Amino acid sequence: MNSQRPTFIDQLRFNDNGLIPAIAQDWLDGAILMMAWMNRASLEKTIATGEVHYWSRSRNALWHKGETSGHTQILKNIRFDCDADVLLLTIEQTGSIACHTGERSCFFNEGFKSSDKNSLKQQPPADICSELSLTISKRHSSPEEGSYTNKLLKGGDNLILKKIGEESAEFVMACKDDDASSIASEAADLIFHLQVALINHGVRWRDVLKELAIRRGAPRRS
């Protein structure tokens, strides 16, 4: 890791106590996991070690996230907002637990929702494909009467793979027709059925995201 202090730190606007809020975001699905405070020392320590260190206001000391629990945060990237007074840390959360309560995210309490449904301990908002995968997983573990997803899962590979073949053909035809609306619709159908197949074989959507992330950093093919 770089032992020199990055020059961007001098651009940041720390508050009167020398602190700046830092939001931790999952590196794969973009879910917001937690918010804590950092100062220059914790920021420099984070960059030097590659593991996130915050500043504990209650202990008035550096706080190595996960030092006792093992739920450390591996730093992937740091961004700061247009006013330079908030940090966004892109991190890999070990153990999939960021909150001291044992939840994945500290933001599990739901307040306002347009449907007026109020429920507690929700998964943090992520990209729509990751949220879809969670819904399919719930159907797999807790089947619902009349659920199309459960119909597919009950039918197993014979039904699921048949549908993937059909949806693939429809996606190809939409592309051949150059119909943007149909292409988007058929792509959504195909992704849904692919995810059902993944769950049916015990493969997480997150594993697919990891593979894509690895490939993004791989050498270009000739």
SEGUMI-764002 format. One record per residue (C-alpha): residue in three letters; x, y, z. Coordinates in steps of 0.02 Angstrom, whole numbers, plus 50000, padded with zeros to 5 digits. Last residue first. Layout:
N
<r><resn>ALA</resn><xx>X</xx><yy>Y</yy><zz>Z</zz></r>
...
REM end
This chain:
222
<r><resn>SER</resn><xx>49676</xx><yy>49491</yy><zz>48574</zz></r>
<r><resn>ARG</resn><xx>49585</xx><yy>49476</yy><zz>48739</zz></r>
<r><resn>ARG</resn><xx>49605</xx><yy>49618</yy><zz>48861</zz></r>
<r><resn>PRO</resn><xx>49693</xx><yy>49577</yy><zz>49024</zz></r>
<r><resn>ALA</resn><xx>49573</xx><yy>49544</yy><zz>49170</zz></r>
<r><resn>GLY</resn><xx>49504</xx><yy>49682</yy><zz>49280</zz></r>
<r><resn>ARG</resn><xx>49330</xx><yy>49676</yy><zz>49207</zz></r>
<r><resn>ARG</resn><xx>49340</xx><yy>49486</yy><zz>49207</zz></r>
<r><resn>ILE</resn><xx>49361</xx><yy>49483</yy><zz>49396</zz></r>
<r><resn>ALA</resn><xx>49212</xx><yy>49600</yy><zz>49418</zz></r>
<r><resn>LEU</resn><xx>49106</xx><yy>49491</yy><zz>49302</zz></r>
<r><resn>GLU</resn><xx>49151</xx><yy>49337</yy><zz>49405</zz></r>
<r><resn>LYS</resn><xx>49107</xx><yy>49427</yy><zz>49565</zz></r>
<r><resn>LEU</resn><xx>48939</xx><yy>49480</yy><zz>49493</zz></r>
<r><resn>VAL</resn><xx>48903</xx><yy>49298</yy><zz>49445</zz></r>
<r><resn>ASP</resn><xx>48946</xx><yy>49243</yy><zz>49622</zz></r>
<r><resn>ARG</resn><xx>48828</xx><yy>49377</yy><zz>49687</zz></r>
<r><resn>TRP</resn><xx>48689</xx><yy>49299</yy><zz>49585</zz></r>
<r><resn>ARG</resn><xx>48712</xx><yy>49149</yy><zz>49699</zz></r>
<r><resn>VAL</resn><xx>48730</xx><yy>48972</yy><zz>49632</zz></r>
<r><resn>GLY</resn><xx>48632</xx><yy>48836</yy><zz>49722</zz></r>
<r><resn>HIS</resn><xx>48581</xx><yy>48745</yy><zz>49564</zz></r>
<r><resn>ASN</resn><xx>48397</xx><yy>48795</yy><zz>49570</zz></r>
<r><resn>ILE</resn><xx>48453</xx><yy>48969</yy><zz>49623</zz></r>
<r><resn>LEU</resn><xx>48555</xx><yy>48986</yy><zz>49463</zz></r>
<r><resn>ALA</resn><xx>48415</xx><yy>48918</yy><zz>49355</zz></r>
<r><resn>VAL</resn><xx>48293</xx><yy>49044</yy><zz>49431</zz></r>
<r><resn>GLN</resn><xx>48420</xx><yy>49180</yy><zz>49395</zz></r>
<r><resn>LEU</resn><xx>48432</xx><yy>49129</yy><zz>49213</zz></r>
<r><resn>HIS</resn><xx>48241</xx><yy>49134</yy><zz>49204</zz></r>
<r><resn>PHE</resn><xx>48238</xx><yy>49313</yy><zz>49267</zz></r>
<r><resn>ILE</resn><xx>48382</xx><yy>49368</yy><zz>49155</zz></r>
<r><resn>LEU</resn><xx>48292</xx><yy>49298</yy><zz>49002</zz></r>
<r><resn>ASP</resn><xx>48128</xx><yy>49385</yy><zz>49043</zz></r>
<r><resn>ALA</resn><xx>48218</xx><yy>49551</yy><zz>49070</zz></r>
<r><resn>ALA</resn><xx>48311</xx><yy>49530</yy><zz>48905</zz></r>
<r><resn>GLU</resn><xx>48145</xx><yy>49495</yy><zz>48819</zz></r>
<r><resn>SER</resn><xx>48072</xx><yy>49659</yy><zz>48885</zz></r>
<r><resn>ALA</resn><xx>48226</xx><yy>49763</yy><zz>48843</zz></r>
<r><resn>ILE</resn><xx>48236</xx><yy>49690</yy><zz>48667</zz></r>
<r><resn>SER</resn><xx>48048</xx><yy>49714</yy><zz>48645</zz></r>
<r><resn>SER</resn><xx>48062</xx><yy>49900</yy><zz>48685</zz></r>
<r><resn>ALA</resn><xx>48215</xx><yy>49924</yy><zz>48575</zz></r>
<r><resn>ASP</resn><xx>48140</xx><yy>49837</yy><zz>48423</zz></r>
<r><resn>ASP</resn><xx>48285</xx><yy>49799</yy><zz>48306</zz></r>
<r><resn>ASP</resn><xx>48185</xx><yy>49656</yy><zz>48228</zz></r>
<r><resn>LYS</resn><xx>48339</xx><yy>49544</yy><zz>48235</zz></r>
<r><resn>CYS</resn><xx>48365</xx><yy>49599</yy><zz>48415</zz></r>
<r><resn>ALA</resn><xx>48186</xx><yy>49550</yy><zz>48458</zz></r>
<r><resn>MET</resn><xx>48215</xx><yy>49384</yy><zz>48369</zz></r>
<r><resn>VAL</resn><xx>48369</xx><yy>49348</yy><zz>48474</zz></r>
<r><resn>PHE</resn><xx>48276</xx><yy>49389</yy><zz>48635</zz></r>
<r><resn>GLU</resn><xx>48134</xx><yy>49274</yy><zz>48584</zz></r>
<r><resn>ALA</resn><xx>48258</xx><yy>49133</yy><zz>48551</zz></r>
<r><resn>SER</resn><xx>48340</xx><yy>49160</yy><zz>48720</zz></r>
<r><resn>GLU</resn><xx>48169</xx><yy>49162</yy><zz>48805</zz></r>
<r><resn>GLU</resn><xx>48125</xx><yy>48994</yy><zz>48729</zz></r>
<r><resn>GLY</resn><xx>48290</xx><yy>48914</yy><zz>48775</zz></r>
<r><resn>ILE</resn><xx>48281</xx><yy>48985</yy><zz>48950</zz></r>
<r><resn>LYS</resn><xx>48104</xx><yy>48917</yy><zz>48965</zz></r>
<r><resn>LYS</resn><xx>48161</xx><yy>48742</yy><zz>48919</zz></r>
<r><resn>LEU</resn><xx>48303</xx><yy>48759</yy><zz>49044</zz></r>
<r><resn>ILE</resn><xx>48180</xx><yy>48797</yy><zz>49183</zz></r>
<r><resn>LEU</resn><xx>48054</xx><yy>48661</yy><zz>49138</zz></r>
<r><resn>ASN</resn><xx>48172</xx><yy>48513</yy><zz>49123</zz></r>
<r><resn>ASP</resn><xx>48292</xx><yy>48586</yy><zz>49251</zz></r>
<r><resn>GLY</resn><xx>48168</xx><yy>48581</yy><zz>49393</zz></r>
<r><resn>GLY</resn><xx>47979</xx><yy>48586</yy><zz>49373</zz></r>
<r><resn>LYS</resn><xx>47957</xx><yy>48630</yy><zz>49556</zz></r>
<r><resn>LEU</resn><xx>48075</xx><yy>48777</yy><zz>49533</zz></r>
<r><resn>LEU</resn><xx>47976</xx><yy>48838</yy><zz>49383</zz></r>
<r><resn>LYS</resn><xx>47809</xx><yy>48825</yy><zz>49472</zz></r>
<r><resn>ASN</resn><xx>47888</xx><yy>48909</yy><zz>49623</zz></r>
<r><resn>THR</resn><xx>47937</xx><yy>49058</yy><zz>49516</zz></r>
<r><resn>TYR</resn><xx>47762</xx><yy>49065</yy><zz>49442</zz></r>
<r><resn>SER</resn><xx>47693</xx><yy>49080</yy><zz>49618</zz></r>
<r><resn>GLY</resn><xx>47516</xx><yy>49013</yy><zz>49639</zz></r>
<r><resn>GLU</resn><xx>47540</xx><yy>48966</yy><zz>49822</zz></r>
<r><resn>GLU</resn><xx>47702</xx><yy>49034</yy><zz>49890</zz></r>
<r><resn>PRO</resn><xx>47859</xx><yy>48932</yy><zz>49924</zz></r>
<r><resn>SER</resn><xx>47971</xx><yy>48984</yy><zz>50070</zz></r>
<r><resn>SER</resn><xx>48152</xx><yy>48930</yy><zz>50038</zz></r>
<r><resn>HIS</resn><xx>48143</xx><yy>48939</yy><zz>49848</zz></r>
<r><resn>ARG</resn><xx>48024</xx><yy>49087</yy><zz>49848</zz></r>
<r><resn>LYS</resn><xx>48144</xx><yy>49178</yy><zz>49963</zz></r>
<r><resn>SER</resn><xx>48288</xx><yy>49139</yy><zz>49844</zz></r>
<r><resn>ILE</resn><xx>48186</xx><yy>49209</yy><zz>49699</zz></r>
<r><resn>THR</resn><xx>48157</xx><yy>49370</yy><zz>49796</zz></r>
<r><resn>LEU</resn><xx>48342</xx><yy>49383</yy><zz>49840</zz></r>
<r><resn>SER</resn><xx>48387</xx><yy>49360</yy><zz>49656</zz></r>
<r><resn>LEU</resn><xx>48268</xx><yy>49499</yy><zz>49607</zz></r>
<r><resn>GLU</resn><xx>48353</xx><yy>49615</yy><zz>49732</zz></r>
<r><resn>SER</resn><xx>48522</xx><yy>49576</yy><zz>49653</zz></r>
<r><resn>CYS</resn><xx>48450</xx><yy>49611</yy><zz>49481</zz></r>
<r><resn>ILE</resn><xx>48373</xx><yy>49775</yy><zz>49541</zz></r>
<r><resn>ASP</resn><xx>48538</xx><yy>49846</yy><zz>49603</zz></r>
<r><resn>ALA</resn><xx>48542</xx><yy>49859</yy><zz>49792</zz></r>
<r><resn>PRO</resn><xx>48428</xx><yy>49928</yy><zz>49928</zz></r>
<r><resn>PRO</resn><xx>48479</xx><yy>49862</yy><zz>50099</zz></r>
<r><resn>GLN</resn><xx>48393</xx><yy>49701</yy><zz>50153</zz></r>
<r><resn>GLN</resn><xx>48244</xx><yy>49737</yy><zz>50264</zz></r>
<r><resn>LYS</resn><xx>48252</xx><yy>49722</yy><zz>50452</zz></r>
<r><resn>LEU</resn><xx>48084</xx><yy>49798</yy><zz>50490</zz></r>
<r><resn>SER</resn><xx>47924</xx><yy>49818</yy><zz>50393</zz></r>
<r><resn>ASN</resn><xx>47808</xx><yy>49962</yy><zz>50352</zz></r>
<r><resn>LYS</resn><xx>47702</xx><yy>49948</yy><zz>50195</zz></r>
<r><resn>ASP</resn><xx>47642</xx><yy>50121</yy><zz>50144</zz></r>
<r><resn>SER</resn><xx>47660</xx><yy>50071</yy><zz>49960</zz></r>
<r><resn>SER</resn><xx>47765</xx><yy>50227</yy><zz>49930</zz></r>
<r><resn>LYS</resn><xx>47881</xx><yy>50179</yy><zz>50072</zz></r>
<r><resn>PHE</resn><xx>47925</xx><yy>50290</yy><zz>50219</zz></r>
<r><resn>GLY</resn><xx>48023</xx><yy>50219</yy><zz>50363</zz></r>
<r><resn>GLU</resn><xx>48112</xx><yy>50053</yy><zz>50342</zz></r>
<r><resn>ASN</resn><xx>48235</xx><yy>49994</yy><zz>50471</zz></r>
<r><resn>PHE</resn><xx>48375</xx><yy>49889</yy><zz>50392</zz></r>
<r><resn>PHE</resn><xx>48502</xx><yy>50027</yy><zz>50363</zz></r>
<r><resn>CYS</resn><xx>48643</xx><yy>49961</yy><zz>50473</zz></r>
<r><resn>SER</resn><xx>48679</xx><yy>49834</yy><zz>50336</zz></r>
<r><resn>ARG</resn><xx>48715</xx><yy>49648</yy><zz>50334</zz></r>
<r><resn>GLU</resn><xx>48634</xx><yy>49625</yy><zz>50503</zz></r>
<r><resn>GLY</resn><xx>48727</xx><yy>49558</yy><zz>50654</zz></r>
<r><resn>THR</resn><xx>48674</xx><yy>49699</yy><zz>50769</zz></r>
<r><resn>HIS</resn><xx>48849</xx><yy>49776</yy><zz>50757</zz></r>
<r><resn>CYS</resn><xx>48811</xx><yy>49811</yy><zz>50573</zz></r>
<r><resn>ALA</resn><xx>48929</xx><yy>49768</yy><zz>50429</zz></r>
<r><resn>ILE</resn><xx>48897</xx><yy>49582</yy><zz>50411</zz></r>
<r><resn>SER</resn><xx>48930</xx><yy>49493</yy><zz>50245</zz></r>
<r><resn>GLY</resn><xx>49072</xx><yy>49396</yy><zz>50329</zz></r>
<r><resn>THR</resn><xx>49202</xx><yy>49507</yy><zz>50249</zz></r>
<r><resn>GLN</resn><xx>49133</xx><yy>49667</yy><zz>50176</zz></r>
<r><resn>GLU</resn><xx>49218</xx><yy>49716</yy><zz>50013</zz></r>
<r><resn>ILE</resn><xx>49220</xx><yy>49905</yy><zz>50008</zz></r>
<r><resn>THR</resn><xx>49178</xx><yy>50058</yy><zz>49905</zz></r>
<r><resn>LEU</resn><xx>49200</xx><yy>50203</yy><zz>50025</zz></r>
<r><resn>LEU</resn><xx>49099</xx><yy>50359</yy><zz>49991</zz></r>
<r><resn>LEU</resn><xx>49164</xx><yy>50511</yy><zz>50085</zz></r>
<r><resn>VAL</resn><xx>49066</xx><yy>50668</yy><zz>50131</zz></r>
<r><resn>ASP</resn><xx>49127</xx><yy>50849</yy><zz>50147</zz></r>
<r><resn>ALA</resn><xx>49210</xx><yy>50875</yy><zz>49978</zz></r>
<r><resn>ASP</resn><xx>49065</xx><yy>50985</yy><zz>49921</zz></r>
<r><resn>CYS</resn><xx>49049</xx><yy>50888</yy><zz>49758</zz></r>
<r><resn>ASP</resn><xx>49057</xx><yy>50721</yy><zz>49849</zz></r>
<r><resn>PHE</resn><xx>49206</xx><yy>50614</yy><zz>49890</zz></r>
<r><resn>ARG</resn><xx>49260</xx><yy>50447</yy><zz>49818</zz></r>
<r><resn>ILE</resn><xx>49366</xx><yy>50308</yy><zz>49891</zz></r>
<r><resn>ASN</resn><xx>49393</xx><yy>50138</yy><zz>49810</zz></r>
<r><resn>LYS</resn><xx>49414</xx><yy>49953</yy><zz>49846</zz></r>
<r><resn>LEU</resn><xx>49448</xx><yy>49951</yy><zz>50032</zz></r>
<r><resn>ILE</resn><xx>49431</xx><yy>49785</yy><zz>50121</zz></r>
<r><resn>GLN</resn><xx>49309</xx><yy>49796</yy><zz>50266</zz></r>
<r><resn>THR</resn><xx>49335</xx><yy>49682</yy><zz>50414</zz></r>
<r><resn>HIS</resn><xx>49201</xx><yy>49573</yy><zz>50491</zz></r>
<r><resn>GLY</resn><xx>49323</xx><yy>49475</yy><zz>50601</zz></r>
<r><resn>SER</resn><xx>49223</xx><yy>49523</yy><zz>50754</zz></r>
<r><resn>THR</resn><xx>49368</xx><yy>49594</yy><zz>50856</zz></r>
<r><resn>GLU</resn><xx>49460</xx><yy>49695</yy><zz>50723</zz></r>
<r><resn>GLY</resn><xx>49304</xx><yy>49708</yy><zz>50616</zz></r>
<r><resn>LYS</resn><xx>49323</xx><yy>49894</yy><zz>50579</zz></r>
<r><resn>HIS</resn><xx>49488</xx><yy>49957</yy><zz>50646</zz></r>
<r><resn>TRP</resn><xx>49430</xx><yy>50099</yy><zz>50757</zz></r>
<r><resn>LEU</resn><xx>49552</xx><yy>50240</yy><zz>50792</zz></r>
<r><resn>ALA</resn><xx>49518</xx><yy>50325</yy><zz>50958</zz></r>
<r><resn>ASN</resn><xx>49403</xx><yy>50445</yy><zz>51049</zz></r>
<r><resn>ARG</resn><xx>49314</xx><yy>50297</yy><zz>51126</zz></r>
<r><resn>SER</resn><xx>49139</xx><yy>50365</yy><zz>51096</zz></r>
<r><resn>ARG</resn><xx>49191</xx><yy>50463</yy><zz>50941</zz></r>
<r><resn>SER</resn><xx>49267</xx><yy>50309</yy><zz>50861</zz></r>
<r><resn>TRP</resn><xx>49367</xx><yy>50360</yy><zz>50708</zz></r>
<r><resn>TYR</resn><xx>49357</xx><yy>50237</yy><zz>50564</zz></r>
<r><resn>HIS</resn><xx>49484</xx><yy>50115</yy><zz>50493</zz></r>
<r><resn>VAL</resn><xx>49449</xx><yy>50022</yy><zz>50332</zz></r>
<r><resn>GLU</resn><xx>49572</xx><yy>49891</yy><zz>50273</zz></r>
<r><resn>GLY</resn><xx>49695</xx><yy>49926</yy><zz>50131</zz></r>
<r><resn>THR</resn><xx>49833</xx><yy>49956</yy><zz>50259</zz></r>
<r><resn>ALA</resn><xx>49904</xx><yy>50124</yy><zz>50204</zz></r>
<r><resn>ILE</resn><xx>49740</xx><yy>50190</yy><zz>50132</zz></r>
<r><resn>THR</resn><xx>49642</xx><yy>50148</yy><zz>50288</zz></r>
<r><resn>LYS</resn><xx>49778</xx><yy>50215</yy><zz>50402</zz></r>
<r><resn>GLU</resn><xx>49779</xx><yy>50380</yy><zz>50306</zz></r>
<r><resn>LEU</resn><xx>49591</xx><yy>50393</yy><zz>50322</zz></r>
<r><resn>SER</resn><xx>49597</xx><yy>50349</yy><zz>50507</zz></r>
<r><resn>ALA</resn><xx>49729</xx><yy>50482</yy><zz>50539</zz></r>
<r><resn>ARG</resn><xx>49644</xx><yy>50616</yy><zz>50436</zz></r>
<r><resn>ASN</resn><xx>49478</xx><yy>50591</yy><zz>50523</zz></r>
<r><resn>MET</resn><xx>49339</xx><yy>50467</yy><zz>50489</zz></r>
<r><resn>TRP</resn><xx>49161</xx><yy>50449</yy><zz>50547</zz></r>
<r><resn>ALA</resn><xx>49035</xx><yy>50309</yy><zz>50520</zz></r>
<r><resn>MET</resn><xx>48897</xx><yy>50261</yy><zz>50399</zz></r>
<r><resn>MET</resn><xx>48845</xx><yy>50084</yy><zz>50356</zz></r>
<r><resn>LEU</resn><xx>48805</xx><yy>49956</yy><zz>50223</zz></r>
<r><resn>ILE</resn><xx>48738</xx><yy>50049</yy><zz>50072</zz></r>
<r><resn>ALA</resn><xx>48708</xx><yy>49919</yy><zz>49936</zz></r>
<r><resn>GLY</resn><xx>48804</xx><yy>49948</yy><zz>49774</zz></r>
<r><resn>ASP</resn><xx>48786</xx><yy>49768</yy><zz>49714</zz></r>
<r><resn>LEU</resn><xx>48969</xx><yy>49723</yy><zz>49695</zz></r>
<r><resn>TRP</resn><xx>49080</xx><yy>49843</yy><zz>49793</zz></r>
<r><resn>ASP</resn><xx>48961</xx><yy>49859</yy><zz>49940</zz></r>
<r><resn>GLN</resn><xx>48951</xx><yy>50040</yy><zz>50000</zz></r>
<r><resn>ALA</resn><xx>49023</xx><yy>50114</yy><zz>50160</zz></r>
<r><resn>ILE</resn><xx>48974</xx><yy>50295</yy><zz>50193</zz></r>
<r><resn>ALA</resn><xx>49103</xx><yy>50406</yy><zz>50276</zz></r>
<r><resn>PRO</resn><xx>49061</xx><yy>50563</yy><zz>50374</zz></r>
<r><resn>ILE</resn><xx>49207</xx><yy>50685</yy><zz>50399</zz></r>
<r><resn>LEU</resn><xx>49293</xx><yy>50729</yy><zz>50562</zz></r>
<r><resn>GLY</resn><xx>49417</xx><yy>50861</yy><zz>50619</zz></r>
<r><resn>ASN</resn><xx>49305</xx><yy>50918</yy><zz>50762</zz></r>
<r><resn>ASP</resn><xx>49260</xx><yy>51079</yy><zz>50671</zz></r>
<r><resn>ASN</resn><xx>49208</xx><yy>50977</yy><zz>50519</zz></r>
<r><resn>PHE</resn><xx>49328</xx><yy>50907</yy><zz>50389</zz></r>
<r><resn>ARG</resn><xx>49320</xx><yy>50981</yy><zz>50214</zz></r>
<r><resn>LEU</resn><xx>49424</xx><yy>50870</yy><zz>50100</zz></r>
<r><resn>GLN</resn><xx>49544</xx><yy>50941</yy><zz>49972</zz></r>
<r><resn>ASP</resn><xx>49698</xx><yy>50904</yy><zz>50079</zz></r>
<r><resn>ILE</resn><xx>49647</xx><yy>50720</yy><zz>50081</zz></r>
<r><resn>PHE</resn><xx>49656</xx><yy>50719</yy><zz>49890</zz></r>
<r><resn>THR</resn><xx>49846</xx><yy>50734</yy><zz>49901</zz></r>
<r><resn>PRO</resn><xx>49866</xx><yy>50553</yy><zz>49951</zz></r>
<r><resn>ARG</resn><xx>49974</xx><yy>50533</yy><zz>50107</zz></r>
<r><resn>GLN</resn><xx>50127</xx><yy>50429</yy><zz>50065</zz></r>
<r><resn>SER</resn><xx>50138</xx><yy>50249</yy><zz>50127</zz></r>
<r><resn>ASN</resn><xx>50051</xx><yy>50179</yy><zz>49972</zz></r>
<r><resn>MET</resn><xx>50000</xx><yy>50000</yy><zz>50000</zz></r>
REM end
